[in-house]
Amino acid sequence: MTIEILIAATVSAAVATSICWLATPIGNFFGILDNPDADRKLHGHVTPLVGGLAVVIPSVAISLVLADGPVAIIYAVLGVACSVALVLGLIDDRNHIHPAARLLFAILVAWTSIYFVPDFELSFLRFSFISQNFFLEGWSGVFSVLCLVGLLNAVNMADGKNGLVIGMSLVWCALLALYLPQYSWVLVFGLFASLLVAFIFNLRGRIFLGDSGSYALSILFGLLAIYAYNINFAYVSADAIALWFLVPVLDCVRLMVWRVIQGRSPFSPDSSHLHHYLDRSMSWSFGLPLYLLLVAVPPALAYVWPDRTGLWMLLTFIVYVSSLVLLGRQKPYEQTT
């Protein structure tokens, strides 16, 4: 298993590096280039949206090659789900799919995955602060799909600054390694290696993750998080898993509700995300680590002190709200070039 993990990580990193180095011709070939404008896209040059290709293709492919036994079906379903999400994102990057059609496709991907792998479905919820388990019975499929589609929208909305979604994905990979059995590490460490490569190129502004990357990664992490919960429910609570994604989900829900109150579409773009508040108040070289710490520290605390997970969730919510209030009062940070 150690050799397989090393092979997966090495091959994934090598392929990801190749895709990132060839980002411009690949972006031209698929027509997935992000052009700057004077409104929201303030990057300095045309940037290829190939981060999803660099991250997902090598890690999923090598895990399929190395998989055997009962885990092969899990990798196969994950591979198909990620591939469909990747293609959907590529189309959206190029032609911009209507939100309703995008939502429908996301629901189909999530539901199909659950159908073929029952361990991707949430059938009951066990919370750290309540002794009773809550069985979802006939609503388990609907609830699971709602969670997966909600995560997809939350991750996609968070993808607004370099390093953010890829950085969160690195955190989620580390968390999965803590909870998933060793036979899953081929995928986890292969994914971590390709993410690390893409993270470096993304921070340098050489590539963007694109909708293809955010869709595929959100589906992948959502399914794996449910799987980790289902096979370890005696040791990990549902709220501990929810804590992994709490910050981007809170940000997504807040913005969608506020947009509806204002009479706008919940999917309309704006500059009111937490990462926008951080970017306006400080250099992004400080803002990015602060955001990632808010994502990473509470789940780490829940891993060490699982019986206090409810407290960590409450503190995360308080820090999130307090950050919005405090950062909203700060004078805009003047970027220097």
Buried (B, 14 or more C-beta within 10 A) or exposed (E): EEEBBEBBBBBBBBBBBBBBBBBBEBBEEBEBBBEEEEEEEEEEEEBBBBBBBBBBBBBBBBBBBBBEEEBEEBBBBBBBBBBBBBBBBBBBBBEEBEBEEBBEBBBEBBBBBBEEBEBBBBBBBBBBEEEEEEEBEEEBBEBBBBBBBBBBBBBBBBBBBBBBBBBBBBBBBBBBBEBBEEBBBBBBBBBBBBBBBBBBBBBEEBBBBBBBBBBBBBBBBBBBBBBBBBBBBEEBBBBBBBBBBBBBBBBBBBBBEEBEEEEEEBBEBEEBBBBBBBBBBBEBEEBBBBBBEBBBBBBBBBBEEBEBBBBBBEBBBEBBEEBBEEBEEEEEBEEEE
